[in-house]
Amino acid sequence: MNINDRYVEISNLVKAYPNPFGDEIKVVDGFNLNVPRGDVISIIGHSGCGKSTVLNMVAGLIPYSEGGIVVAGKEINGPGPDRAVVFQAPCLLPWMTSFQNVLLGVKRSYPHATKAEQDSIVEASLVMVGLADSMQKYPREMSGGMQQRVGIARAIALKPRMLLLDEPLGRLDSLTRMELQDVILRILDKEKITTMIITHDPDEAVYMSDRICMMTNGPHAKVGEIMEIDFERPRDRAEIVETDLFYEYRRRLLAFLDDCEHEKAQRKKQKVG
């Protein structure tokens, strides 16, 4: 297996937090996952299972307690421009335009580039997300979907090795959500960025992913099952949703989530008993 087949290696990952009594509780316990270069993998599971915790450890935003994370052959040590994150809220600076918000990160990532080169990177990124006519707008002048496009542009402008999406479309209406799913997929098809998506939406996971990682309940959450998605990229939504295979993938996802919910209810019942 070459480095491109295990471009991202997550090995025996553990994240533990102390409870009020000082005992270590392992929220994530023994999470293992390899992601080939250029793949899009979704992580799905019930609330509180540790999905975002895994993503934040890969991003270097929180330290892991045990195990290791290797991206492009290098073990991560804190955050870096090789891993760009898009959160559910775009967190734009309200006193800056779209252009200025993206330029802020570009200046830090390309400090030796000329102003013209930096501006060109910003413009290309905003055009890529469909904001060619909104570069000088402030966040207050844009819808939630437009603001999230700026957040995506800010991430891809860094030319990261890995893109980390933490439910970036969770606050949007269904139509805007589908539009941005297609925007993201077009970018990923063009740039070939290895991507991890955290989502609660089975349809989104099936449509956007090459593989889906289903997490067990927390605490002690880990990989429960990995499902390969065999649709070719680039993808055509109208074609995919007409296939029996789409609904079979969806059925398997929902069955896994239902099993987890049943297990959770049984645990709760046993504790009460």
C-alpha positions as CSV (number, residue, x, y, z in Angstrom):
1,M,0.0,0.0,0.0
2,N,1.5,3.3,-1.0
3,I,1.2,6.7,0.7
4,N,-1.7,7.8,-1.7
5,D,-3.8,4.8,-0.4
6,R,-3.3,5.9,3.2
7,Y,-2.9,9.6,2.7
8,V,-4.6,10.2,6.0
9,E,-3.9,7.6,8.7
10,I,-5.9,7.7,11.9
11,S,-4.6,5.0,14.2
12,N,-6.1,3.9,17.6
13,L,-7.3,7.4,18.3
14,V,-8.4,8.2,21.8
15,K,-9.8,11.3,23.3
16,A,-10.5,11.3,27.0
17,Y,-11.9,14.0,29.3
18,P,-12.0,13.9,33.1
19,N,-15.5,13.7,34.7
20,P,-16.4,15.7,37.8
21,F,-14.9,12.9,40.0
22,G,-11.5,13.1,38.2
23,D,-11.9,9.9,36.2
24,E,-10.9,9.8,32.6
25,I,-13.9,9.1,30.3
26,K,-12.9,8.1,26.7
27,V,-15.3,9.9,24.4
28,V,-13.5,8.4,21.4
29,D,-11.8,5.1,22.0
30,G,-9.8,3.2,19.4
31,F,-10.9,5.1,16.2
32,N,-9.1,3.7,13.1
33,L,-9.5,5.1,9.6
34,N,-7.4,5.3,6.4
35,V,-8.4,7.8,3.7
36,P,-6.9,7.6,0.2
37,R,-5.6,10.7,-1.5
38,G,-8.4,12.7,-3.1
39,D,-11.2,10.7,-1.5
40,V,-14.3,12.3,0.2
41,I,-15.3,10.5,3.3
42,S,-18.3,11.3,5.5
43,I,-18.5,10.6,9.2
44,I,-22.1,10.0,10.4
45,G,-23.5,9.0,13.7
46,H,-25.9,10.2,16.5
47,S,-25.3,13.4,18.3
48,G,-22.7,13.1,21.0
49,C,-20.9,10.2,19.4
50,G,-17.7,12.2,18.9
51,K,-17.8,13.0,15.1
52,S,-16.7,16.6,15.6
53,T,-14.2,15.6,18.2
54,V,-12.5,13.4,15.6
55,L,-12.5,16.2,13.0
56,N,-11.1,18.7,15.5
57,M,-8.3,16.3,16.4
58,V,-7.5,15.8,12.7
59,A,-7.5,19.6,12.4
60,G,-5.1,19.9,15.3
61,L,-7.5,22.1,17.2
62,I,-7.7,19.7,20.2
63,P,-5.0,17.3,21.2
64,Y,-5.6,13.6,21.2
65,S,-5.0,11.5,24.3
66,E,-3.7,8.4,22.6
67,G,-3.0,7.1,19.1
68,G,-1.8,9.1,16.1
69,I,-2.9,11.0,13.0
70,V,-0.7,11.2,9.9
71,V,-1.5,13.4,6.9
72,A,0.7,13.1,3.8
73,G,3.3,11.1,5.7
74,K,3.7,13.6,8.5
75,E,2.2,13.2,12.0
76,I,0.2,16.3,12.9
77,N,1.2,18.6,15.7
78,G,-1.4,21.3,16.1
79,P,-3.3,23.2,13.4
80,G,-1.7,24.1,10.1
81,P,-2.6,25.5,6.6
82,D,-2.3,22.0,5.2
83,R,-5.7,21.3,6.9
84,A,-8.4,23.8,6.2
85,V,-11.7,23.8,8.3
86,V,-15.1,25.0,7.4
87,F,-17.5,25.1,10.4
88,Q,-21.3,25.2,10.6
89,A,-21.1,29.0,11.2
90,P,-18.8,30.8,8.7
91,C,-17.4,33.1,11.5
92,L,-16.7,36.0,9.1
93,L,-15.3,39.3,10.4
94,P,-18.3,41.6,10.0
95,W,-16.2,44.8,9.3
96,M,-14.5,43.1,6.3
97,T,-15.8,42.4,2.8
98,S,-15.9,38.9,1.3
99,F,-12.6,39.7,-0.4
100,Q,-11.0,41.0,2.7
101,N,-12.1,37.9,4.8
102,V,-10.5,35.5,2.3
103,L,-7.4,37.7,1.9
104,L,-6.8,37.6,5.6
105,G,-5.9,33.9,5.4
106,V,-4.1,34.2,2.1
107,K,-1.7,36.8,3.5
108,R,-0.8,34.4,6.4
109,S,-0.4,31.4,4.1
110,Y,1.4,33.2,1.3
111,P,3.5,35.9,3.1
112,H,6.1,36.1,0.3
113,A,3.6,36.4,-2.6
114,T,3.1,39.8,-4.2
115,K,-0.1,41.7,-3.6
116,A,-1.2,40.9,-7.1
117,E,-0.6,37.2,-6.6
118,Q,-2.5,37.3,-3.3
119,D,-5.4,39.1,-4.9
120,S,-5.5,36.7,-7.7
121,I,-5.8,33.7,-5.3
122,V,-8.6,35.4,-3.5
123,E,-10.5,36.3,-6.7
124,A,-10.1,32.8,-8.1
125,S,-11.4,31.2,-4.8
126,L,-14.5,33.5,-4.7
127,V,-15.2,32.9,-8.4
128,M,-15.0,29.2,-7.7
129,V,-17.8,29.3,-5.1
130,G,-20.0,31.6,-7.3
131,L,-19.3,35.0,-5.6
132,A,-17.8,36.8,-8.6
133,D,-20.3,39.6,-8.2
134,S,-20.2,39.7,-4.3
135,M,-16.5,40.2,-3.6
136,Q,-17.0,43.7,-2.0
137,K,-20.1,42.8,0.0
138,Y,-20.1,42.7,3.8
139,P,-21.5,39.7,5.7
140,R,-24.6,41.8,6.7
141,E,-25.4,42.2,3.0
142,M,-25.3,38.5,2.3
143,S,-27.6,35.5,3.0
144,G,-26.5,32.6,5.2
145,G,-25.7,30.6,2.1
146,M,-23.6,33.3,0.6
147,Q,-21.7,33.8,3.9
148,Q,-20.9,30.0,3.9
149,R,-19.6,30.3,0.3
150,V,-17.1,32.8,1.6
151,G,-16.1,30.4,4.4
152,I,-15.6,27.7,1.7
153,A,-13.6,30.1,-0.4
154,R,-11.5,31.1,2.6
155,A,-10.6,27.4,3.1
156,I,-9.8,26.4,-0.5
157,A,-7.7,29.6,-1.0
158,L,-5.1,28.0,1.3
159,K,-4.6,25.1,-1.2
160,P,-4.9,22.6,1.7
161,R,-3.9,19.0,1.6
162,M,-7.1,18.2,3.5
163,L,-10.4,19.9,3.7
164,L,-12.4,19.4,6.9
165,L,-16.1,20.2,6.8
166,D,-17.9,20.2,10.2
167,E,-21.6,20.2,9.2
168,P,-21.1,23.4,7.1
169,L,-24.6,23.2,5.5
170,G,-26.5,22.3,8.7
171,R,-28.0,25.8,9.2
172,L,-29.2,26.2,5.6
173,D,-32.5,25.6,4.0
174,S,-32.8,22.4,1.8
175,L,-32.5,24.2,-1.6
176,T,-29.5,26.2,-0.6
177,R,-28.0,23.1,1.0
178,M,-28.3,21.2,-2.3
179,E,-26.8,24.1,-4.2
180,L,-23.8,24.2,-1.9
181,Q,-23.3,20.4,-2.0
182,D,-22.9,20.8,-5.8
183,V,-20.5,23.8,-5.4
184,I,-18.3,21.8,-3.0
185,L,-18.3,18.7,-5.2
186,R,-17.3,20.7,-8.2
187,I,-14.4,22.2,-6.3
188,L,-13.3,18.8,-5.0
189,D,-13.5,17.2,-8.5
190,K,-11.3,20.1,-9.8
191,E,-8.8,20.4,-7.0
192,K,-8.7,16.7,-5.9
193,I,-8.6,17.7,-2.2
194,T,-8.8,14.8,0.4
195,T,-11.9,15.7,2.4
196,M,-13.7,14.7,5.6
197,I,-17.3,15.7,6.1
198,I,-19.2,15.6,9.3
199,T,-22.9,15.3,8.7
200,H,-26.2,14.1,10.3
201,D,-27.9,13.8,6.9
202,P,-27.8,10.3,5.2
203,D,-28.8,11.7,1.8
204,E,-25.9,14.2,2.0
205,A,-23.5,11.5,3.0
206,V,-24.5,9.2,0.2
207,Y,-24.5,11.9,-2.5
208,M,-21.2,13.6,-1.6
209,S,-19.0,10.7,-0.4
210,D,-16.7,8.0,-1.8
211,R,-17.0,6.3,1.5
212,I,-19.1,6.7,4.7
213,C,-17.7,6.0,8.1
214,M,-20.5,5.2,10.6
215,M,-19.6,5.8,14.2
216,T,-20.9,3.8,17.2
217,N,-22.5,5.5,20.2
218,G,-20.4,7.4,22.7
219,P,-18.7,7.2,25.1
220,H,-16.0,4.8,23.8
221,A,-17.1,5.6,20.2
222,K,-15.2,4.1,17.3
223,V,-15.7,3.1,13.7
224,G,-18.7,0.8,13.5
225,E,-18.9,0.2,9.8
226,I,-17.5,1.7,6.6
227,M,-19.6,1.8,3.5
228,E,-18.1,2.2,0.0
229,I,-20.2,4.4,-2.4
230,D,-19.8,3.3,-6.0
231,F,-21.2,6.3,-7.8
232,E,-18.7,7.8,-10.2
233,R,-17.5,11.4,-9.9
234,P,-18.4,14.0,-11.1
235,R,-21.9,13.2,-10.0
236,D,-25.3,14.1,-11.4
237,R,-27.9,14.4,-8.6
238,A,-30.9,13.8,-10.9
239,E,-29.3,10.5,-12.1
240,I,-28.2,9.3,-8.7
241,V,-31.4,9.8,-6.9
242,E,-33.2,7.8,-9.5
243,T,-31.1,4.7,-8.9
244,D,-32.1,1.8,-6.6
245,L,-28.5,1.8,-5.3
246,F,-28.9,5.3,-3.8
247,Y,-31.9,4.1,-1.7
248,E,-30.1,0.9,-0.8
249,Y,-27.1,2.9,0.6
250,R,-29.6,5.2,2.4
251,R,-31.5,2.2,3.9
252,R,-28.2,0.7,5.2
253,L,-27.3,4.0,6.8
254,L,-30.7,4.4,8.5
255,A,-30.6,0.8,9.7
256,F,-27.2,1.4,11.3
257,L,-28.4,4.6,13.0
258,D,-31.6,2.8,14.2
259,D,-29.5,0.0,15.7
260,C,-27.4,2.6,17.5
261,E,-30.5,4.3,18.8
262,H,-31.9,1.0,20.0
263,E,-28.7,0.1,21.8
264,K,-28.7,3.6,23.4
265,A,-32.2,3.0,24.7
266,Q,-31.3,-0.4,26.0
267,R,-28.3,1.0,27.9
268,K,-30.5,3.7,29.4
269,K,-33.1,1.2,30.5
270,Q,-30.5,-1.0,32.1
271,K,-29.1,2.0,34.1
272,V,-32.6,2.9,35.3
273,G,-33.3,-0.7,36.2
